[in-house]
């Protein structure tokens, strides 16, 4: 099972960050009967947050007015949300294979969600591997939300 929690919030980046963690707390209660306040959140060598609880995987993201939390019991997961904007051509060429303006934000969310799944972040070397599976949606016009899992 994979579930995405998304909430609109109008405050600053700190508030969106806190809202993403609140969404994780809601997800853990609803899906696993766990309380985030009673769990120790650790970080991998590369900084990816995780909980040492078998079968509980999560990823957080926020952009502009949205905070997002994706939770899974099936394996590592990554999520990214972005407000549609122009991504500089040099960045497109370096990280996105020169995909063009109309696909740049979508491709960015795919790359970042994979980087969150692996813990490497968006600046990992090479392309997103073929074993990555993406589900893309939009909570409202002007936003792209992508969830990434690995093929079984």
C-alpha positions as CSV (number, residue, x, y, z in Angstrom):
1,X,0.0,0.0,0.0
2,X,1.2,3.5,-0.9
3,X,-0.7,6.6,0.2
4,X,0.0,10.3,-0.4
5,X,-1.1,13.0,2.0
6,X,-1.1,16.5,0.7
7,X,-2.1,19.7,2.4
8,X,-2.2,23.3,1.3
9,X,-0.6,25.8,3.7
10,X,0.0,29.5,3.1
11,X,2.8,30.2,5.5
12,X,6.6,30.2,5.2
13,X,9.0,27.4,4.3
14,X,9.4,26.4,8.0
15,X,5.6,26.0,8.3
16,X,5.5,23.8,5.1
17,X,8.3,21.7,6.5
18,X,6.4,21.3,9.8
19,X,3.2,20.5,8.0
20,X,5.0,17.7,6.0
21,X,6.0,16.2,9.4
22,X,2.5,16.6,10.7
23,X,1.2,14.7,7.7
24,X,3.7,11.9,8.4
25,X,2.3,11.8,12.0
26,X,-1.3,11.5,10.6
27,X,-0.2,8.8,8.1
28,X,1.6,6.7,10.8
29,X,-1.5,6.8,13.1
30,X,-4.0,6.0,10.3
31,X,-2.1,3.3,8.5
32,X,0.1,1.7,11.1
33,X,-1.3,2.7,14.5
34,X,2.0,4.4,15.4
35,X,2.7,7.7,17.1
36,X,5.5,9.7,15.5
37,X,6.3,11.3,18.9
38,X,7.1,7.8,20.3
39,X,9.4,6.9,17.4
40,X,13.0,7.9,16.8
41,X,13.6,9.4,13.4
42,X,17.1,8.7,12.2
43,X,19.0,9.9,9.2
44,X,21.0,7.8,6.7
45,X,24.7,8.7,5.9
46,X,23.3,10.9,3.1
47,X,20.7,12.6,5.3
48,X,17.6,10.7,4.4
49,X,15.2,10.5,7.3
50,X,13.8,7.1,8.3
51,X,12.2,5.2,11.1
52,X,13.6,1.9,12.2
53,X,10.3,0.1,11.9
54,X,10.0,-2.8,9.5
55,X,7.5,-2.1,6.7
56,X,7.3,1.7,7.3
57,X,8.8,3.9,4.5
58,X,8.1,7.5,3.9
59,X,9.2,10.6,2.0
60,X,8.4,14.3,2.5
61,X,8.4,17.3,0.2
62,X,7.0,20.8,0.1
63,X,6.8,23.6,-2.5
64,X,5.3,27.1,-2.5
65,X,1.8,26.4,-0.8
66,X,1.9,22.6,-0.4
67,X,3.3,20.1,1.9
68,X,3.3,16.4,1.0
69,X,4.0,13.0,2.7
70,X,4.1,9.7,0.9
71,X,4.0,6.5,2.9
72,X,4.4,2.9,1.9
73,X,4.6,-0.6,3.5
74,X,6.0,-2.0,0.2
75,X,9.5,-0.6,0.2
76,X,11.4,2.7,-0.2
77,X,9.5,5.6,-1.7
78,X,10.3,9.1,-2.8
79,X,8.0,12.1,-3.4
80,X,8.5,15.5,-4.8
81,X,6.2,18.4,-5.4
82,X,7.1,21.4,-7.5
83,X,5.5,24.6,-8.6
84,X,5.7,24.9,-12.4
85,X,8.4,27.3,-13.3
86,X,11.1,27.8,-15.8
87,X,14.1,25.6,-15.1
88,X,17.3,27.2,-16.4
89,X,18.6,25.6,-19.7
90,X,22.0,24.8,-18.2
91,X,20.3,22.8,-15.4
92,X,18.0,21.1,-17.9
93,X,21.1,20.0,-19.9
94,X,23.1,18.9,-16.9
95,X,20.4,17.1,-14.9
96,X,17.4,16.5,-17.2
97,X,19.0,15.5,-20.5
98,X,17.9,18.7,-22.2
99,X,14.2,17.7,-22.1
100,X,12.8,21.2,-23.0
101,X,10.8,23.7,-21.0
102,X,7.4,22.0,-21.4
103,X,8.7,18.8,-19.6
104,X,11.3,20.2,-17.4
105,X,9.3,20.4,-14.1
106,X,7.9,17.0,-14.6
107,X,11.3,15.5,-15.3
108,X,12.7,17.4,-12.3
109,X,10.1,15.8,-10.0
110,X,10.9,12.4,-11.3
111,X,14.6,13.0,-10.7
112,X,14.1,14.4,-7.3
113,X,11.7,11.7,-6.2
114,X,14.2,9.0,-7.3
115,X,16.9,10.9,-5.4
116,X,14.7,11.0,-2.3
117,X,14.0,7.2,-2.6
118,X,17.7,6.4,-2.7
119,X,18.7,9.1,-0.3
120,X,21.1,10.6,-2.8
121,X,19.2,13.8,-3.6
122,X,18.6,15.4,-6.9
123,X,22.3,15.8,-7.8
124,X,23.1,12.1,-8.1
125,X,25.2,11.1,-11.1
126,X,23.7,9.7,-14.2
127,X,20.1,9.2,-15.3
128,X,17.1,7.8,-13.4
129,X,17.3,4.0,-13.9
130,X,14.6,2.1,-15.8
131,X,13.6,0.3,-12.6
132,X,12.0,3.5,-11.3
133,X,8.2,3.6,-11.4
134,X,6.5,7.0,-11.3
135,X,3.0,8.1,-10.5
136,X,2.4,11.8,-11.3
137,X,-0.5,14.0,-10.3
138,X,-1.4,17.6,-9.5
139,X,-3.1,18.8,-6.4
140,X,-4.0,22.0,-8.3
141,X,-3.1,23.6,-11.6
142,X,0.5,24.8,-11.6
143,X,1.9,22.0,-9.5
144,X,3.4,18.7,-10.3
145,X,3.5,15.9,-7.7
146,X,5.5,12.7,-8.4
147,X,5.8,9.5,-6.3
148,X,8.6,7.1,-7.1
149,X,8.9,3.4,-6.3
150,X,11.2,0.6,-7.6
151,X,9.8,-2.1,-9.9
152,X,9.5,-5.4,-8.1
